[in-house]
Amino acid sequence: MDTQDARLRSLYEITTRTELGIAEQFRSALLVGNTTLMTRMAMINRIEGDKFTVLYCVVPPNTLKEGDEFKLAETYCDITVKTDDVVAISAMATSQYSAHVCYQKFKLESYLGVPIKVSGKLFGTLTFLSPEAHRPEFSENDKDFVRLMGKWVSNTLEQKIADENLRAEKEKLRVLLESLPVGVFLAEAPSGRPSMVNKKAIELLGRGIDPEAGKESYTEIYNFKNEKGEPYPMEELPLSITLATGKTSTKSDIVIEGPLGKKIAIRAASVPIVNPDGTMNSAVVVFEDISKEREIEKMKSEFVSV
């Protein structure tokens, strides 16, 4: 196995180690890069305007640390940003960048870096450096390897950011649901299995509706009846209609009997949540307790009858 194959194999093994967190994966990859490229410093950096921040690094003691900040113009990465491609400098002293601020300040002789882009926009750089000149000079294989590693870092960061955004959106949704004065639960499509409920829903129906109750369907826990006390056809429930047709459905003649015998009359509406491709992702069911409303209507009816 030649050097390039060994590098790629090492990088592949790191990317498939799912037990490692992103930080551990990045640091392991930087270590592989340092070892195989024969450099002494490896970093993944964030660039925001003129601010340069070291996010992850594998460096000698007492040199740099994660979180250190510099001006972009004081780093070789401004060359990479302007070039928008891999930059390989084996001996800074004899290169066209010998007057660069970074060389004058830190005396780093060799540099190999590539831009990192997330969703098509510049995020930062992946860099390998040494205070000594690199002998032999960086090869095309070296540049190809760093370019490949940069793409992997870009993809991993893009997924990380997407996951964080999704978690943030879910948290916003959770806060919104908890603040509503009506019961709300999300059901998976096409199974109808509850995936999220709010506090009001549990208050009205008990913890049986909570996905953590371990039930595949709320129909395993509750009996559904109409206002005459007759079994309510499952296929006529709002959620069943929405899952079957993809349309909004509203009903106000449902009586739910819980496992402890508690009965509650509800008005319920079910709305589909559709993916960009038109397929149904899930459904939202909103319901409110209308038991008192039904009692008042019954009293009025009896009064008029009398």
C-alpha positions in Angstrom: 0.0 0.0 0.0 1.5 3.3 -1.1 1.5 6.5 1.1 -1.6 8.0 -0.5 -3.6 4.8 -0.1 -2.5 4.5 3.6 -3.6 8.1 4.2 -7.0 7.6 2.6 -7.4 4.3 4.6 -6.6 6.1 7.8 -9.0 8.9 7.0 -11.8 6.5 6.0 -11.4 4.5 9.3 -11.8 7.8 11.3 -15.0 8.8 9.4 -16.6 5.4 10.0 -16.0 5.5 13.8 -19.5 6.5 14.8 -18.7 6.2 18.5 -16.5 9.3 18.2 -17.9 12.8 18.5 -17.2 15.3 15.8 -14.4 17.0 17.8 -12.7 13.6 18.3 -13.0 12.7 14.7 -11.5 16.1 13.6 -8.6 15.8 16.0 -7.9 12.3 14.9 -7.9 13.3 11.3 -5.6 16.3 12.0 -3.2 13.9 13.7 -3.2 11.6 10.7 -2.5 14.6 8.5 0.3 15.8 10.7 1.9 12.4 10.7 1.6 11.6 7.0 2.3 15.1 5.7 5.3 15.4 8.1 4.0 18.7 9.6 3.9 19.8 13.2 0.7 21.8 13.4 -2.8 21.0 12.1 -5.9 23.2 12.5 -9.5 23.6 11.5 -10.3 27.3 11.6 -13.3 29.5 11.5 -13.2 32.7 9.5 -15.8 35.5 10.1 -14.9 38.7 8.3 -11.4 39.6 9.5 -11.7 37.3 12.6 -9.8 34.1 12.5 -10.6 31.5 15.3 -8.9 28.1 15.9 -11.8 25.6 16.3 -9.8 22.3 16.5 -6.1 21.8 16.5 -3.3 19.3 17.1 -0.2 21.3 17.9 2.9 21.2 20.1 2.5 22.3 23.7 2.5 26.0 24.5 2.0 27.1 20.9 -1.7 27.5 20.1 -5.0 26.3 21.7 -8.5 25.9 20.5 -10.4 29.2 20.8 -7.4 31.4 20.0 -8.3 34.3 17.8 -6.2 36.4 15.3 -6.8 38.8 12.6 -7.2 37.0 9.3 -4.5 39.2 7.7 -2.0 37.9 10.3 -2.4 34.3 9.1 -1.4 32.5 6.0 -5.1 31.6 5.6 -5.8 35.0 4.0 -3.7 33.6 1.1 -5.9 30.5 0.9 -9.1 32.7 1.0 -7.9 34.9 -1.8 -6.7 31.9 -3.9 -9.9 29.9 -3.1 -8.0 26.6 -3.6 -5.3 24.5 -2.0 -2.2 26.6 -1.2 1.1 24.7 -0.7 4.2 26.6 0.4 7.2 24.4 1.2 9.6 27.2 2.1 8.1 30.6 3.0 11.5 32.3 3.1 12.1 31.8 -0.6 8.5 32.2 -1.7 6.6 35.2 -3.0 5.1 35.5 0.5 8.3 36.0 2.4 7.2 39.5 3.5 3.8 38.2 4.8 2.9 39.4 8.3 2.5 35.8 9.5 6.0 34.9 8.5 7.5 38.0 10.0 5.6 37.4 13.3 5.6 33.6 13.7 8.4 32.4 11.4 6.4 29.4 10.1 8.2 28.1 7.1 5.8 25.6 5.5 2.1 25.8 5.0 -0.5 23.7 3.3 -4.1 24.8 3.5 -7.5 24.5 1.8 -10.8 26.5 2.1 -13.7 24.9 4.0 -17.1 25.8 2.6 -20.5 25.1 4.1 -23.6 25.4 1.9 -21.4 27.0 -0.7 -20.1 29.8 1.5 -16.7 30.2 3.1 -16.7 28.8 6.6 -12.9 28.6 7.3 -9.8 26.7 6.5 -8.0 23.4 7.1 -4.3 24.0 7.5 -1.0 22.2 8.2 2.1 24.1 9.2 5.6 23.7 10.5 8.4 26.1 11.6 10.7 24.2 9.3 10.8 24.2 5.5 9.1 21.0 4.1 11.6 18.7 2.3 10.8 17.4 -0.2 8.4 20.0 -1.4 4.7 19.3 -1.0 3.5 17.0 -3.8 0.4 16.8 -5.8 -0.7 13.8 -3.7 -0.3 15.9 -0.6 -2.5 18.6 -2.1 -5.1 16.1 -3.2 -5.2 14.5 0.2 -5.7 17.9 1.9 -8.4 18.8 -0.6 -10.2 15.5 0.1 -9.9 16.0 3.8 -11.3 19.6 3.4 -14.3 18.3 1.6 -15.0 15.8 4.4 -14.6 18.5 7.0 -17.0 20.7 5.0 -19.6 18.0 4.7 -19.3 17.1 8.4 -19.7 20.7 9.5 -22.6 21.2 7.2 -24.4 18.2 8.7 -23.5 19.4 12.2 -25.0 22.8 11.6 -28.1 21.3 10.0 -28.6 19.1 13.1 -28.1 22.1 15.4 -30.6 24.1 13.4 -33.1 21.2 13.5 -32.7 20.9 17.3 -33.2 24.6 17.7 -36.4 24.5 15.5 -37.7 21.6 17.6 -37.0 23.5 20.8 -39.0 26.5 19.4 -41.8 24.2 18.5 -41.8 22.5 21.9 -41.9 25.9 23.7 -44.8 27.0 21.4 -46.7 23.8 22.0 -46.3 24.1 25.8 -47.7 27.6 25.7 -50.9 26.7 23.9 -54.2 26.4 26.0 -55.3 23.4 23.9 -54.1 19.8 23.6 -51.7 19.2 20.7 -49.9 16.1 19.6 -47.9 15.1 16.5 -48.5 11.8 14.9 -46.2 10.0 12.5 -47.5 9.2 9.0 -48.7 6.7 8.0 -48.7 4.8 11.3 -50.5 7.5 13.4 -48.1 6.8 16.3 -47.8 9.8 18.6 -44.3 11.4 18.4 -44.8 14.6 20.5 -47.4 15.9 22.9 -47.8 19.1 24.8 -48.5 19.6 28.5 -52.2 20.4 28.0 -52.8 17.2 26.1 -51.4 15.2 29.0 -53.4 17.3 31.4 -56.6 16.4 29.6 -56.0 12.8 28.7 -53.3 11.6 31.1 -49.9 10.3 30.4 -51.2 7.5 28.3 -51.0 9.8 25.2 -47.3 10.5 25.9 -45.0 8.7 23.4 -42.9 7.7 26.4 -45.8 5.5 27.6 -44.5 3.0 25.1 -47.7 2.4 23.2 -47.7 2.2 19.4 -51.1 3.9 19.2 -53.4 5.9 21.5 -56.2 3.5 20.5 -54.6 0.9 22.8 -55.4 3.1 25.8 -58.5 5.1 25.1 -62.1 4.2 24.0 -63.7 6.5 21.5 -67.4 7.0 21.5 -70.0 9.3 20.1 -72.3 11.5 22.2 -74.8 8.7 22.3 -72.3 6.4 23.9 -71.8 4.2 20.8 -68.3 3.2 19.6 -66.8 5.8 17.4 -65.6 4.3 14.0 -61.8 4.6 14.0 -61.7 5.5 10.3 -63.9 8.5 11.0 -61.6 10.1 13.6 -59.9 13.3 12.3 -56.4 11.8 12.4 -57.5 8.7 10.5 -59.1 10.9 7.8 -56.0 13.1 7.5 -53.7 10.1 7.3 -55.9 8.4 4.7 -56.7 11.5 2.5 -54.0 14.1 3.3 -56.7 16.6 4.1 -57.7 18.6 7.2 -60.5 17.1 9.2 -62.6 18.5 12.2 -65.0 16.7 14.5 -66.9 17.9 17.6 -68.8 14.8 18.6 -66.1 12.7 20.1 -66.1 11.4 23.7 -62.9 9.8 24.9 -62.9 7.4 27.8 -59.5 6.9 29.6 -58.2 3.8 31.3 -59.4 5.0 34.7 -63.0 5.6 33.4 -62.6 9.4 33.0 -64.7 10.7 30.1 -64.1 13.9 28.2 -66.0 15.4 25.3 -63.6 17.0 22.8 -63.6 19.1 19.6 -60.6 17.9 17.5 -59.0 19.0 14.2 -56.2 17.2 12.3 -53.9 18.9 9.8 -51.3 17.2 7.5 -47.6 18.2 7.5 -46.3 17.7 4.0 -42.7 17.3 2.8 -41.4 19.4 -0.1 -41.9 16.5 -2.4 -45.6 16.3 -1.6 -45.5 13.2 0.7 -47.0 13.4 4.1 -44.5 13.6 6.9 -46.9 13.6 9.9 -50.1 15.1 11.2 -50.9 17.6 13.9 -54.0 17.0 16.0 -55.4 19.9 18.1 -58.2 19.2 20.6 -60.0 21.0 23.4 -62.3 20.0 26.2 -65.9 20.9 25.4 -67.4 18.8 28.2 -68.8 21.9 30.0 -70.1 23.2 26.8 -72.0 20.0 26.2 -73.4 20.0 29.7 -74.7 23.5 29.2 -76.3 22.6 25.9 -77.9 19.6 27.5 -79.3 21.7 30.4 -80.7 24.2 27.8 -82.2 21.4 25.9 -83.8 19.9 29.0 -85.1 23.3 30.1 -86.7 24.0 26.7 -88.2 20.5 26.8 -89.7 21.1 30.2 
